[in-house]
């Protein structure tokens, strides 16, 4: 090899080594936490240091310390939360990011394009994150691809929002709660969603279609609902063989299934068919609670949605149509009592709000409602962290502040174990090591 060639090769190697070294520079965040509830349900520790490297928790240690093992090229940020109560980012298991209940809701379905819907949803997503919710599960969205585009945009870092798990279109029978109602027939056919199905074969296909659309989980309606503009009640809508076909198909394709259900007949039929969780569960009975426990299924009560629709129904100037008002007055007040009975019976309760019925960003109001339903503040917080993460099947990634998990961390300047309403106004929000809100 010639001297000049040898010099060029050596120079290239040195440059390559330097490049690799630069590429390995880390983003390190250090949090000095005055009080730390690392795993809700456990003890609160004082004066703790959390070290985060490239979005993942590297260590949690007593005392206030600097970042260990920080290299000269690493970017180190200190967050002084010595006067704050620090805990894991919250998880909402039931949101609708592409909409918010209001007088324009019905016409916006027709007027807004998929792009409009995605942009509106991006604004709602940011509100959820700034409220301290670092992970959400969307259980039914408008449009064809808006929710999936938003989910992927957040994951890439193009959009500010919580981590999103999305179901796509809701699986519903024709005329059921998951369909749009109250439109002219020709308009209705334009906005018809891919989740509508009747009979075993169609239900299997509808599930497979959501999986093809990249759904993270499957959402179905086992009963009628409050906000569907039809006087069809809140009882069972799918037949048992259809429910079984939905569950079996989803599980065979590696997807968990959750069912919107109010009436006890639809709650119990979905549980017998093998559903993983129930949304609302308003008229659940003792048989329901037995089935929940037998199947190790979760209840997501969404008390806030019940309170919201009941308040709207009582307003004489409400935009809700008559069939919806009648159901709202019947269902709304019942959810709190049902949640109290379910908690007393030992049913696993995962936090969820049905945000989109209530306003985006008000999610944490559900915590106080859970306390009204008999939970302690610690139990309510645990439902929105540890239990919700287990419910989603990702407790290995988030739900507590532990080594190896995503750095999803929030803080408040009061004590939420004394007054859980403190979490309605969070002061610090971090998702995967990036601070989006700081005191």
C-alpha positions as CSV (number, residue, x, y, z in Angstrom):
1,X,0.0,0.0,0.0
2,X,1.4,3.4,-0.9
3,X,2.1,6.0,1.7
4,X,-0.6,8.4,0.4
5,X,-3.2,5.6,0.3
6,X,-2.2,4.4,3.8
7,X,-2.6,8.0,5.1
8,X,-6.0,8.3,3.5
9,X,-7.2,5.0,5.0
10,X,-5.9,5.9,8.5
11,X,-7.6,9.3,8.2
12,X,-10.9,7.7,7.2
13,X,-10.6,5.3,10.2
14,X,-9.9,8.1,12.6
15,X,-12.8,10.2,11.1
16,X,-15.1,7.2,11.4
17,X,-14.2,6.6,15.1
18,X,-14.8,10.3,15.8
19,X,-18.2,10.1,14.0
20,X,-19.2,7.1,16.0
21,X,-18.2,8.8,19.2
22,X,-20.3,11.9,18.3
23,X,-23.3,9.8,17.3
24,X,-23.2,8.1,20.7
25,X,-23.6,11.3,22.7
26,X,-26.6,10.9,24.9
27,X,-29.5,13.1,26.1
28,X,-29.4,12.9,29.9
29,X,-32.1,14.4,32.2
30,X,-31.7,14.5,35.9
31,X,-34.8,15.1,38.2
32,X,-34.4,16.0,41.8
33,X,-37.7,14.9,43.3
34,X,-38.7,16.3,46.7
35,X,-41.3,13.5,47.1
36,X,-41.5,10.5,44.8
37,X,-44.3,8.0,44.3
38,X,-42.4,5.7,42.0
39,X,-44.9,2.9,42.0
40,X,-48.5,3.9,43.0
41,X,-49.6,1.6,45.7
42,X,-46.1,1.7,47.2
43,X,-44.4,4.1,49.6
44,X,-43.6,7.7,49.0
45,X,-39.9,8.5,49.2
46,X,-38.2,11.8,49.9
47,X,-35.2,13.5,48.2
48,X,-34.7,11.2,45.3
49,X,-32.7,11.5,42.1
50,X,-34.0,10.1,38.8
51,X,-31.5,9.8,35.9
52,X,-32.9,9.4,32.4
53,X,-30.8,8.5,29.4
54,X,-32.2,8.9,25.9
55,X,-35.8,8.8,27.1
56,X,-35.4,5.7,29.4
57,X,-35.1,5.7,33.2
58,X,-31.5,4.7,34.0
59,X,-31.6,4.9,37.8
60,X,-33.6,6.1,40.8
61,X,-31.5,6.7,43.9
62,X,-31.8,8.4,47.3
63,X,-30.4,11.9,47.8
64,X,-29.8,14.7,45.3
65,X,-27.0,13.7,42.9
66,X,-25.5,14.8,39.6
67,X,-25.8,12.5,36.5
68,X,-23.4,9.6,36.8
69,X,-21.3,8.5,33.8
70,X,-22.0,11.6,31.8
71,X,-19.6,12.0,29.0
72,X,-18.1,15.3,27.7
73,X,-20.4,15.3,24.7
74,X,-23.6,14.3,26.5
75,X,-26.4,16.8,26.8
76,X,-27.4,17.0,30.5
77,X,-30.5,18.8,31.8
78,X,-31.4,19.2,35.5
79,X,-35.1,19.5,36.5
80,X,-35.3,20.9,40.1
81,X,-38.5,19.4,41.5
82,X,-37.4,19.5,45.1
83,X,-40.6,21.3,46.1
84,X,-42.9,19.0,44.1
85,X,-44.7,15.6,44.4
86,X,-43.4,13.4,41.5
87,X,-45.3,10.4,40.1
88,X,-45.6,8.4,36.8
89,X,-47.4,9.9,33.8
90,X,-51.1,9.2,33.8
91,X,-52.9,6.8,31.4
92,X,-56.4,7.3,30.0
93,X,-57.8,4.1,28.7
94,X,-60.8,5.6,26.9
95,X,-60.6,8.8,24.8
96,X,-61.8,10.0,21.4
97,X,-59.1,12.3,20.1
98,X,-60.9,13.1,16.8
99,X,-63.9,14.8,18.3
100,X,-65.4,16.7,21.2
101,X,-69.1,16.8,22.1
102,X,-70.7,20.0,21.0
103,X,-73.4,21.6,18.9
104,X,-71.4,21.3,15.7
105,X,-70.6,17.6,16.2
106,X,-73.2,16.3,13.8
107,X,-72.4,18.6,10.9
108,X,-68.7,18.4,11.3
109,X,-68.8,14.7,10.4
110,X,-70.0,15.7,7.0
111,X,-68.1,19.0,6.5
112,X,-64.6,18.0,7.8
113,X,-62.1,16.2,5.7
114,X,-59.8,13.5,7.1
115,X,-57.0,16.1,7.1
116,X,-59.2,18.6,9.0
117,X,-60.0,15.8,11.5
118,X,-56.4,14.9,12.0
119,X,-55.4,18.6,12.6
120,X,-58.2,19.1,15.1
121,X,-57.2,15.8,16.8
122,X,-53.6,17.0,17.1
123,X,-54.8,20.0,19.1
124,X,-56.8,17.7,21.4
125,X,-53.8,15.3,21.8
126,X,-51.7,18.2,23.0
127,X,-54.3,19.1,25.6
128,X,-54.3,15.5,26.9
129,X,-50.5,15.5,27.2
130,X,-50.4,18.9,29.0
131,X,-53.0,17.6,31.5
132,X,-50.5,14.9,32.5
133,X,-51.7,12.0,30.4
134,X,-48.7,10.6,28.7
135,X,-50.5,7.6,27.3
136,X,-54.0,7.3,25.9
137,X,-56.1,4.6,24.3
138,X,-58.4,5.9,21.5
139,X,-61.5,3.7,21.3
140,X,-63.3,4.9,18.1
141,X,-62.3,7.7,15.8
142,X,-63.8,9.7,12.9
143,X,-62.5,9.5,9.4
144,X,-60.5,6.9,7.6
145,X,-56.9,7.4,8.6
146,X,-56.8,10.5,10.8
147,X,-56.2,8.7,14.1
148,X,-53.6,6.4,12.7
149,X,-51.8,9.3,11.1
150,X,-51.9,11.2,14.5
151,X,-50.7,8.1,16.4
152,X,-47.7,7.6,14.0
153,X,-46.9,11.4,13.9
154,X,-46.7,11.5,17.7
155,X,-44.5,8.4,17.7
156,X,-42.1,10.0,15.2
157,X,-42.0,13.3,17.2
158,X,-43.7,15.3,14.5
159,X,-46.7,16.1,16.7
160,X,-46.8,16.9,20.4
161,X,-49.1,14.5,22.2
162,X,-49.4,11.4,24.4
163,X,-48.5,7.9,23.3
164,X,-51.6,6.6,21.4
165,X,-53.1,3.2,21.1
166,X,-55.9,3.3,18.5
167,X,-58.7,1.0,17.5
168,X,-59.8,2.7,14.3
169,X,-63.5,2.1,13.5
170,X,-65.8,0.7,16.1
171,X,-67.3,-2.8,15.4
172,X,-71.1,-2.3,15.4
173,X,-74.2,-4.0,14.0
174,X,-76.3,-2.1,11.4
175,X,-78.3,0.5,13.3
176,X,-76.3,0.0,16.4
177,X,-74.6,2.5,18.6
178,X,-71.3,2.5,16.6
179,X,-73.1,3.8,13.5
180,X,-74.0,7.4,12.7
181,X,-77.6,8.3,13.0
182,X,-79.9,11.1,12.0
183,X,-78.5,11.8,8.5
184,X,-80.2,11.6,5.1
185,X,-79.8,8.2,3.5
186,X,-77.5,9.3,0.7
187,X,-75.3,11.2,3.2
188,X,-75.3,8.2,5.5
189,X,-73.8,6.0,2.8
190,X,-70.9,8.4,2.3
191,X,-69.9,8.4,6.0
192,X,-70.5,4.7,6.7
193,X,-67.6,3.2,8.6
194,X,-65.8,-0.1,7.9
195,X,-66.7,-1.6,11.3
196,X,-70.4,-2.2,10.6
197,X,-71.3,-5.8,10.3
198,X,-74.1,-8.4,10.7
199,X,-73.7,-12.1,11.2
200,X,-70.6,-14.2,12.0
201,X,-68.8,-13.9,8.7
202,X,-69.2,-10.1,8.4
203,X,-68.1,-9.6,12.0
204,X,-65.0,-11.6,11.4
205,X,-64.2,-9.6,8.3
206,X,-64.8,-6.3,10.1
207,X,-62.3,-7.2,12.8
208,X,-59.8,-8.3,10.2
209,X,-60.3,-5.0,8.3
210,X,-59.4,-3.0,11.4
211,X,-56.3,-5.1,11.9
212,X,-55.4,-4.4,8.2
213,X,-55.8,-0.7,9.0
214,X,-53.2,-1.2,11.7
215,X,-55.5,-1.1,14.8
216,X,-53.7,-1.7,18.1
217,X,-56.9,-3.2,19.6
218,X,-60.5,-3.8,18.7
219,X,-63.5,-1.8,20.1
220,X,-67.1,-3.1,19.7
221,X,-70.5,-2.0,20.9
222,X,-72.2,-4.8,22.8
223,X,-75.2,-2.6,23.7
224,X,-76.9,0.6,22.7
225,X,-75.4,3.9,23.8
226,X,-76.4,7.2,25.1
227,X,-75.3,9.5,22.3
228,X,-76.6,7.5,19.4
229,X,-79.5,9.5,18.0
230,X,-82.0,6.6,18.1
231,X,-84.5,5.3,20.7
232,X,-82.9,1.9,20.7
233,X,-82.3,1.7,24.4
234,X,-79.1,0.5,26.1
235,X,-79.6,-3.3,25.9
236,X,-77.7,-5.9,24.0
237,X,-77.4,-5.4,20.2
238,X,-75.0,-8.0,18.9
239,X,-76.1,-11.6,19.1
240,X,-74.0,-14.1,21.2
241,X,-72.6,-15.8,18.1
242,X,-71.5,-12.5,16.6
243,X,-69.8,-11.5,19.9
244,X,-67.9,-14.8,20.0
245,X,-66.8,-14.3,16.3
246,X,-65.4,-10.8,17.1
247,X,-63.5,-12.0,20.2
248,X,-62.1,-15.1,18.6
249,X,-61.0,-13.3,15.4
250,X,-59.3,-10.4,17.3
251,X,-57.5,-12.8,19.7
252,X,-56.4,-15.0,16.9
253,X,-54.8,-11.8,15.3
254,X,-53.1,-10.8,18.5
255,X,-55.5,-7.9,19.5
256,X,-57.2,-7.3,22.8
257,X,-60.9,-6.5,22.7
258,X,-62.9,-3.9,24.6
259,X,-66.7,-3.6,24.6
260,X,-68.9,-0.6,25.0
261,X,-71.7,-1.9,27.2
262,X,-74.4,-0.4,29.4
263,X,-77.1,-3.0,29.9
264,X,-76.3,-6.0,32.1
265,X,-77.4,-8.4,29.3
266,X,-74.8,-6.9,26.9
267,X,-72.1,-6.7,29.7
268,X,-72.5,-10.3,30.6
269,X,-72.7,-11.6,27.0
270,X,-69.5,-9.8,26.1
271,X,-67.7,-11.2,29.2
272,X,-69.0,-14.7,28.5
273,X,-67.7,-14.3,24.9
274,X,-64.2,-13.5,26.2
275,X,-63.9,-9.8,26.1
276,X,-60.8,-8.3,27.8
277,X,-62.5,-5.2,29.2
278,X,-65.8,-3.4,29.4
279,X,-66.3,0.3,28.8
280,X,-69.0,2.0,31.1
281,X,-70.7,-1.1,32.4
282,X,-73.5,1.0,33.8
283,X,-76.0,-1.6,34.8
284,X,-73.6,-4.3,35.7
285,X,-75.0,-6.7,38.3
286,X,-73.6,-9.3,40.7
287,X,-73.3,-11.8,37.8
288,X,-71.3,-9.2,35.9
289,X,-68.9,-8.8,38.8
290,X,-68.5,-12.6,39.0
291,X,-67.7,-12.8,35.3
292,X,-65.2,-9.9,35.5
293,X,-63.3,-11.7,38.2
294,X,-63.5,-15.2,36.6
295,X,-62.2,-13.8,33.3
296,X,-59.6,-11.5,34.8
297,X,-61.3,-8.7,32.8
298,X,-61.1,-4.9,33.4
299,X,-63.8,-2.4,34.0
300,X,-63.3,1.1,32.6
301,X,-66.2,3.0,34.1
302,X,-65.9,6.5,32.6
303,X,-67.8,8.2,35.4
304,X,-66.9,11.6,34.0
305,X,-68.8,10.9,30.8
306,X,-71.9,9.9,32.7
307,X,-71.7,13.1,34.8
308,X,-71.2,15.2,31.6
309,X,-74.2,13.8,29.7
310,X,-76.4,14.0,32.7
311,X,-75.5,17.7,33.2
312,X,-76.2,18.4,29.5
313,X,-79.5,16.5,29.6
314,X,-80.7,18.7,32.5
315,X,-79.9,21.9,30.6
316,X,-83.1,23.2,29.0
317,X,-81.1,24.8,26.2
318,X,-79.0,21.7,25.6
319,X,-78.1,20.7,22.0
320,X,-78.8,17.0,22.8
321,X,-81.8,15.6,20.8
322,X,-84.7,14.1,22.8
323,X,-83.8,10.4,22.5
324,X,-80.3,11.2,23.7
325,X,-81.5,13.3,26.7
326,X,-83.8,10.5,27.8
327,X,-81.0,8.0,27.9
328,X,-78.5,10.5,29.5
329,X,-80.9,11.0,32.4
330,X,-81.2,7.3,32.9
331,X,-77.5,6.3,32.4
332,X,-75.5,9.2,33.8
333,X,-76.3,9.1,37.5
334,X,-76.1,5.3,37.6
335,X,-72.4,4.9,36.6
336,X,-71.1,6.3,40.0
337,X,-73.1,3.8,42.0
338,X,-72.1,0.9,39.7
339,X,-68.4,1.8,40.1
340,X,-68.8,1.8,43.9
341,X,-70.4,-1.7,43.8
342,X,-67.8,-3.0,41.4
343,X,-64.9,-1.7,43.5
344,X,-66.4,-3.2,46.6
345,X,-66.7,-6.5,44.7
346,X,-63.0,-6.6,43.9
347,X,-63.3,-5.9,40.1
348,X,-60.2,-4.5,38.5
349,X,-60.8,-0.9,37.5
350,X,-58.7,0.8,34.9
351,X,-58.9,4.6,34.6
352,X,-60.8,5.9,31.6
353,X,-62.9,9.0,30.9
354,X,-64.5,8.9,27.5
355,X,-62.8,12.2,26.9
356,X,-64.3,13.7,23.8
357,X,-67.7,13.4,25.5
358,X,-66.2,15.5,28.3
359,X,-63.7,18.2,27.3
360,X,-60.1,17.3,26.3
361,X,-57.7,18.3,29.1
362,X,-60.3,17.7,31.9
363,X,-59.5,14.0,32.1
364,X,-58.2,14.2,35.7
365,X,-61.6,15.0,37.0
366,X,-62.3,11.3,36.8
367,X,-59.9,10.8,39.7
368,X,-62.1,12.7,42.2
369,X,-65.1,10.8,40.9
370,X,-63.4,7.5,41.5
371,X,-62.7,8.7,45.1
372,X,-66.4,9.5,45.4
373,X,-67.1,6.0,44.3
374,X,-65.2,4.6,47.2
375,X,-61.5,4.5,46.2
376,X,-58.8,6.0,48.2
377,X,-56.7,8.6,46.4
378,X,-53.9,6.1,46.1
379,X,-56.2,3.5,44.5
380,X,-57.5,6.1,42.0
381,X,-53.9,7.1,41.0
382,X,-53.0,3.4,40.8
383,X,-55.9,2.8,38.4
384,X,-54.5,5.6,36.1
385,X,-50.9,4.2,36.2
386,X,-50.1,0.7,37.2
387,X,-53.6,-0.9,36.5
388,X,-54.1,1.0,33.3
389,X,-50.6,0.0,32.0
390,X,-51.4,-3.7,32.9
391,X,-54.7,-3.3,31.2
392,X,-53.0,-2.1,28.0
393,X,-50.5,-5.0,28.3
394,X,-47.5,-2.6,28.5
395,X,-46.6,-2.4,32.2
396,X,-43.0,-3.4,31.2
397,X,-42.7,0.0,29.4
398,X,-44.7,2.5,31.5
399,X,-47.0,2.9,34.5
400,X,-44.3,3.4,37.1
401,X,-41.0,5.1,37.5
402,X,-38.5,2.2,37.4
403,X,-35.2,1.5,35.7
404,X,-35.7,0.4,32.1
405,X,-39.1,2.0,31.6
406,X,-39.9,5.1,29.5
407,X,-39.4,8.3,31.4
408,X,-43.1,9.3,31.6
409,X,-43.2,11.6,34.7
410,X,-45.4,14.3,36.1
411,X,-45.3,16.5,39.1
412,X,-47.6,18.7,41.2
413,X,-47.0,21.3,43.9
414,X,-49.5,19.7,46.3
415,X,-50.1,16.3,47.8
416,X,-52.5,14.2,45.6
417,X,-52.7,11.6,48.3
418,X,-54.3,14.2,50.5
419,X,-56.4,15.7,47.7
420,X,-56.4,13.9,44.4
421,X,-57.9,17.0,42.7
422,X,-54.3,18.3,42.8
423,X,-53.8,16.3,39.6
424,X,-56.3,18.5,37.8
425,X,-53.5,21.1,37.5
426,X,-50.2,19.4,36.9
427,X,-47.0,21.6,36.9
428,X,-44.5,19.3,35.2
429,X,-45.0,16.9,32.3
430,X,-42.3,14.7,30.8
431,X,-42.8,12.0,28.2
432,X,-39.9,9.7,27.2
433,X,-37.4,12.1,28.8
434,X,-38.7,15.3,27.0
435,X,-40.2,17.9,29.3
436,X,-43.2,19.5,27.7
437,X,-44.3,21.5,30.7
438,X,-42.2,22.7,33.6
439,X,-42.7,25.0,36.6
